[in-house]
Amino acid sequence: MTPDATILRAMRSSGDAGASGADLARALGISRAAVWARVEELRKLGYDIEASPHRGYVLRGSPGALHADDLLARLEGIRVIGRDIQVFQQTASTNDIGERLAGDGVAEGIVIFAESQSSGRGRLGRRWESPPGAGLWFSVLLRPRIHPLAATQLTVLAAVGCARAIERQTGLHPEIKWPNDLMFGRRKCGGILLELSAELDHVRHVVLGIGLDVNVDLKSLPAPLREVATSLRAELGSPVDRPALAAALIRELDEAYHQLNQGRFAALADEWEERCTTLGQRVEIRMGAREMSGTAEALDEDGALLVRTEHGRLERVVGGDVSLAGGTSPRK
């Protein structure tokens, strides 16, 4: 962990009691003057840090921007997801960065955030609007030991992890629309894009992209999206602390991934089904040139959607453009 992350974690852990400059100097193997210099740099980034001869350093406030050191400082006991974090002010797409890192052999678990994306994308080539500093746009590189046919499990665990984090951080209760949408009623606030590199019998790597409208002003979105999109701020009626939510998302995604690696996907699927608004509904599905309709009945053991068609057949659906009959198509 970097010196800045160590200092921030110590201040967050100590609260009003303060983090001793002498203790920080010993822990970091640097002088107290060097600790002071790092604190001054953190202040320039927007951290409100009180210094007292008796209490040491007390963190009074944090900026609304994302900083990798701050996110690392908020996370303890991480198993895989969040062991490394990168934050970019702007990039074309965090999934593109994740793909490059995968090609470089970077270990799984790295999380890439961008404060804005110029070419954010969703499923089926759709564009994802990523206004600066208003949402959480990020990707996670994973190297799961699963068969390619089970890759849909990762979308399920991501949706469950995101829903858990939103609930615990805001008190809101998002619903899940298969395969990848976080919803409030018929309005979408987030989506998941899974990009897979695999052989016939094993997955090489997965880049899991997540876009969440946090403090997005709905008036700033293109007109066609204003009727189908929402944000956490719009639902809550007040701004949301993005760095705190980002840390919560990483924790919950890491926990859900641990469940999957422990062979407990069934528990994740059960939780997904409790949150899902698609099951029991009449759905229309477009898979390339093919179209089908029927009733969404359940998930199978690999996370595919089981749909009972009008002819009584039970079809296994692993992808496509799914909408509720008479409803609207997903944004991502």
C-alpha positions in Angstrom: 0.0 0.0 0.0 1.2 3.5 -0.8 2.2 6.0 1.9 -0.9 8.1 1.1 -3.2 5.1 1.4 -1.6 4.1 4.7 -2.1 7.6 6.1 -5.7 7.8 5.0 -6.4 4.4 6.4 -4.9 5.3 9.7 -6.9 8.5 9.9 -10.1 6.7 9.0 -9.5 4.0 11.6 -8.6 6.4 14.4 -11.5 8.8 13.9 -11.5 11.8 16.3 -8.7 10.2 18.3 -6.3 11.1 15.5 -3.4 9.3 13.9 -0.1 10.0 15.5 2.6 11.5 13.2 5.2 9.5 15.1 3.3 6.2 14.6 2.8 7.0 10.9 6.5 7.8 10.5 7.5 4.4 12.1 5.0 2.5 10.0 6.1 4.0 6.8 9.8 4.1 7.6 10.1 7.9 6.9 10.6 11.0 8.9 7.8 12.9 10.6 8.6 15.8 8.2 8.0 13.5 5.3 4.6 12.5 6.8 3.7 16.1 7.0 4.7 16.6 3.4 2.3 13.8 2.4 -0.5 15.3 4.5 0.0 18.6 2.7 -0.3 16.8 -0.7 -3.5 15.2 0.5 -4.8 18.6 1.5 -4.1 19.9 -2.0 -6.3 17.0 -3.3 -9.2 18.3 -1.2 -8.9 16.2 2.0 -9.7 18.3 5.1 -7.1 17.2 7.6 -6.8 18.7 11.1 -3.3 18.6 12.7 -3.0 18.7 16.4 0.2 18.3 18.6 -1.9 16.2 21.0 -4.1 14.1 18.7 -2.0 14.0 15.5 -3.9 14.0 12.2 -7.7 13.9 12.1 -9.6 13.5 8.8 -12.5 15.9 8.8 -13.7 15.6 5.2 -13.0 14.1 1.9 -13.3 15.3 -1.7 -16.1 14.0 -4.0 -13.5 12.9 -6.6 -12.2 9.3 -6.8 -8.7 8.7 -5.8 -7.1 5.2 -5.9 -5.2 5.7 -2.6 -8.4 6.7 -0.8 -10.4 3.7 -2.2 -7.6 1.3 -1.1 -7.6 3.0 2.3 -11.3 2.2 2.7 -10.9 -1.5 1.9 -9.6 -4.1 4.3 -9.8 -7.9 4.1 -10.2 -7.9 0.3 -9.7 -11.3 -1.2 -9.4 -10.6 -5.0 -11.5 -7.7 -6.3 -9.9 -4.4 -5.3 -6.4 -5.6 -4.5 -5.3 -3.0 -7.0 -7.1 0.1 -8.2 -6.5 2.6 -11.0 -8.4 5.9 -11.5 -8.4 7.8 -14.8 -9.8 11.3 -15.2 -10.9 10.4 -18.7 -10.6 7.4 -21.0 -12.4 6.0 -24.0 -13.6 3.0 -22.1 -12.5 1.3 -18.9 -13.2 -2.1 -20.5 -10.6 -1.3 -23.2 -8.0 -0.6 -20.4 -9.0 -3.8 -18.7 -8.5 -5.8 -22.0 -5.0 -4.3 -22.4 -4.1 -5.2 -18.8 -5.4 -8.7 -19.4 -3.1 -9.0 -22.4 -0.2 -7.8 -20.3 -0.8 -10.7 -17.8 -2.0 -8.5 -15.0 -3.4 -10.5 -12.1 -7.2 -10.7 -11.6 -8.9 -8.3 -9.3 -7.7 -5.0 -10.6 -10.4 -2.4 -10.7 -10.3 0.5 -13.3 -12.4 3.6 -12.7 -12.8 6.6 -15.0 -14.3 9.9 -14.0 -15.6 10.1 -17.5 -15.6 8.0 -20.7 -15.6 9.4 -24.2 -16.7 6.1 -25.7 -18.4 4.2 -22.9 -20.3 1.2 -24.3 -23.1 -1.2 -23.3 -24.4 -4.4 -24.7 -25.0 -4.9 -28.4 -22.8 -1.9 -29.3 -25.0 0.7 -27.5 -23.3 3.9 -26.3 -23.2 4.5 -22.6 -23.4 8.1 -21.5 -20.7 8.8 -18.9 -20.8 12.5 -17.7 -17.8 13.6 -15.7 -17.9 13.0 -12.0 -21.6 12.1 -12.0 -21.5 8.3 -11.9 -19.3 5.3 -11.3 -17.9 3.9 -14.5 -15.5 1.0 -13.9 -14.2 -2.4 -15.0 -12.9 -5.4 -13.2 -10.4 -7.9 -14.6 -11.2 -11.5 -13.6 -9.7 -14.9 -14.4 -12.4 -17.2 -13.1 -11.9 -21.0 -13.2 -15.3 -21.7 -14.9 -16.5 -23.1 -18.2 -17.3 -20.5 -20.8 -21.0 -21.7 -20.8 -21.1 -20.6 -17.1 -19.9 -17.1 -17.8 -23.4 -15.7 -17.2 -22.8 -16.5 -13.5 -20.5 -13.5 -13.4 -23.3 -11.1 -14.6 -25.5 -12.6 -11.9 -22.9 -12.1 -9.1 -22.2 -8.5 -10.4 -25.9 -7.6 -10.3 -26.3 -9.0 -6.8 -23.1 -7.3 -5.5 -24.1 -3.9 -7.0 -27.7 -4.2 -5.5 -26.3 -5.1 -2.1 -23.9 -2.1 -2.1 -26.5 0.4 -3.2 -28.9 -0.9 -0.5 -26.3 -0.7 2.3 -24.9 2.7 1.2 -28.2 4.5 0.4 -31.1 2.5 1.7 -32.6 2.3 -1.8 -33.8 -1.1 -3.1 -32.8 -1.6 -6.7 -34.4 -4.3 -8.7 -32.7 -6.5 -11.3 -33.9 -7.0 -14.9 -32.3 -9.9 -16.7 -29.5 -10.1 -17.8 -27.7 -7.0 -16.7 -29.9 -4.0 -15.6 -30.3 -2.3 -12.2 -33.8 -0.8 -12.2 -36.2 1.4 -10.2 -39.6 0.5 -11.6 -39.2 0.8 -15.4 -36.3 3.2 -15.2 -32.7 2.1 -15.4 -29.9 3.3 -13.2 -27.1 0.9 -14.0 -25.9 -1.8 -16.3 -23.3 -4.6 -16.6 -21.3 -5.5 -19.7 -19.3 -8.8 -19.6 -16.6 -9.2 -22.3 -15.1 -12.7 -22.4 -11.9 -14.2 -23.8 -12.1 -18.0 -23.8 -11.1 -21.3 -25.3 -13.6 -24.0 -26.0 -13.2 -25.5 -22.5 -11.9 -22.7 -20.3 -12.1 -18.9 -19.7 -8.8 -17.0 -20.3 -10.1 -13.8 -18.7 -13.2 -11.6 -18.3 -13.5 -7.9 -18.2 -16.6 -7.0 -16.2 -17.8 -3.4 -17.0 -20.2 -1.6 -14.7 -21.9 1.7 -15.3 -24.0 3.3 -12.5 -25.8 6.6 -12.7 -25.1 8.0 -9.2 -25.4 11.8 -9.2 -26.4 12.2 -12.9 -28.7 15.1 -13.6 -31.3 13.5 -15.8 -31.8 16.7 -17.7 -28.2 16.4 -19.0 -29.0 13.1 -20.7 -30.0 12.9 -24.4 -33.7 13.3 -24.8 -34.5 9.6 -25.7 -32.9 8.5 -22.4 -34.8 10.8 -20.1 -37.9 8.7 -20.2 -36.1 5.4 -19.4 -33.2 6.4 -17.2 -32.8 7.4 -13.6 -30.0 7.9 -11.1 -29.5 7.2 -7.4 -29.6 10.9 -6.7 -33.0 11.2 -8.4 -34.4 8.3 -6.5 -33.0 9.3 -3.1 -33.7 13.1 -3.5 -30.1 14.0 -2.4 -26.5 13.5 -3.6 -24.7 10.3 -2.9 -21.1 10.0 -1.7 -19.5 8.5 -4.7 -16.2 7.4 -3.1 -18.0 5.7 -0.3 -20.3 3.9 -2.7 -17.3 2.9 -4.9 -15.7 1.3 -1.9 -18.9 -0.5 -1.0 -19.3 -1.8 -4.5 -15.8 -3.2 -4.5 -16.4 -4.9 -1.1 -19.7 -6.5 -2.2 -18.3 -7.6 -5.6 -15.4 -9.2 -3.9 -17.7 -11.0 -1.5 -19.9 -12.3 -4.3 -16.9 -13.5 -6.3 -15.7 -15.3 -3.2 -19.1 -17.0 -3.0 -18.8 -18.1 -6.6 -15.3 -19.4 -6.1 -16.5 -21.4 -3.0 -19.1 -23.2 -5.2 -22.0 -21.2 -3.7 -23.5 -19.8 -6.9 -26.9 -21.3 -5.9 -27.1 -18.9 -3.0 -26.3 -16.0 -5.3 -28.9 -17.2 -7.8 -31.5 -17.4 -5.1 -30.8 -13.8 -4.0 -30.8 -12.7 -7.7 -34.3 -14.3 -8.2 -35.6 -12.5 -5.1 -34.6 -9.2 -6.6 -35.4 -9.9 -10.2 -38.5 -8.4 -11.8 -38.1 -10.4 -15.1 -39.2 -13.7 -13.6 -42.9 -14.5 -14.0 -43.2 -11.8 -16.7 -44.0 -12.0 -20.4 -40.8 -11.2 -22.3 -39.7 -10.5 -25.8 -36.2 -11.5 -26.8 -34.1 -10.6 -29.8 -31.0 -12.7 -30.4 -29.5 -11.4 -33.7 -32.0 -12.1 -36.4 -34.0 -14.4 -34.2 -37.0 -13.2 -32.1 -38.9 -15.1 -29.5 -41.4 -14.5 -26.7 -42.7 -16.3 -23.7 -42.7 -16.3 -19.9 -39.4 -16.0 -17.9 -39.5 -18.8 -15.4 -36.2 -19.2 -13.7 -32.4 -19.2 -13.8 -30.6 -22.4 -14.6 -27.4 -23.5 -12.7 -25.2 -21.5 -15.1 -27.2 -18.3 -14.8 -29.0 -18.6 -18.1 -32.7 -17.5 -18.3 -35.3 -20.2 -18.8 -38.2 -19.0 -20.9 -41.4 -21.0 -21.6 -42.4 -20.2 -25.1 -45.9 -19.9 -26.4 -45.5 -23.4 -27.8 -44.7 -24.8 -24.3 -41.0 -25.4 -24.9 -38.5 -24.4 -22.2 -35.8 -22.3 -23.9 -32.4 -21.6 -22.4 -31.4 -17.9 -23.1 -27.8 -16.8 -22.4 -27.9 -13.4 -24.2 -29.8 -11.1 -26.4 -32.0 -8.0 -26.1 -34.7 -8.7 -23.5 -37.6 -6.5 -22.8 -40.8 -6.9 -20.9 -43.8 -7.4 -23.3 -45.1 -3.9 -23.9 -42.2 -2.3 -22.1 -39.0 -0.6 -23.2 -35.7 -2.0 -24.3 -32.7 -1.8 -22.0 -30.2 1.0 -22.3 -27.1 -1.2 -21.7 
